[in-house]
């Protein structure tokens, strides 16, 4: 385990919120509105948040059943040594693909809005080396950078939402549930995908000072992200209308560009917002980078820092594989679909097997 470093429940909460608030803040309004087909996408986001608490509770319960044990250890105890090892390896591959996706989106957005003359490859390489510099510092460095960035991100995001009210038109979100609840069934799966990232609780709960707090921190993180995502989608629909919103690639950025601040104090608010969003993406990709290298280090009994460098070539190849934005979004959809397996199905199944076989704390009952 990463030395004797322990994280407090609040630090775990910060990590979870940072992880879930990434690309989704820019794309969720379009994705969920397109899936629902009505102005009720924001309701689907709320329902998806409630649904997400089920696997979060399962992961938190696993950490309580196997207190301060690493996921790799108790997965091998539950599923057997070989299957548990394979499961850990698959998780590391999933985290590497997630890392590659986040870096690619970062490169696309920064090149389009901030540095249009800089080659995308240069931006991507810079992102990778910035991440590896942080990750080689260990868990403490990753936790501290998230503690530093998250409060700034939340304050700026909420301020932007407040300023966006000036362009909001209530008629765009009405009538509510005009076609009933059936369209929401199409939007809930899409909205649920934006909460993915809570599965990091599988690993970080092993470092938690108070393992019994894992469930509470997980549910609180989902609640915080749910509020931010719901307001984001609600404002996006109210600003553009559902029909226009689904045609925008980065709807949240377009919403920010439409904000006017009296006196011209800030002329390009989208640049400030993008800077904060880059912080959010950086914290997300650094967490993925750390987890992938940590798991591989434990699987192959090598220093985690060695793997933080070793996975860079593979990550870069995966990052550059999509040819354009359509392929990038298709890759993101693929990751989201397999994320349901890793974040939802696996933890629930492991918990059920542990209960049936009376492993961990179940053996004491």
Order of alpha helices (4+ residues) and beta strands (2+ residues): alpha-alpha-alpha-alpha-alpha-alpha-alpha-alpha-alpha-alpha-alpha-alpha-alpha-alpha-alpha-alpha-alpha
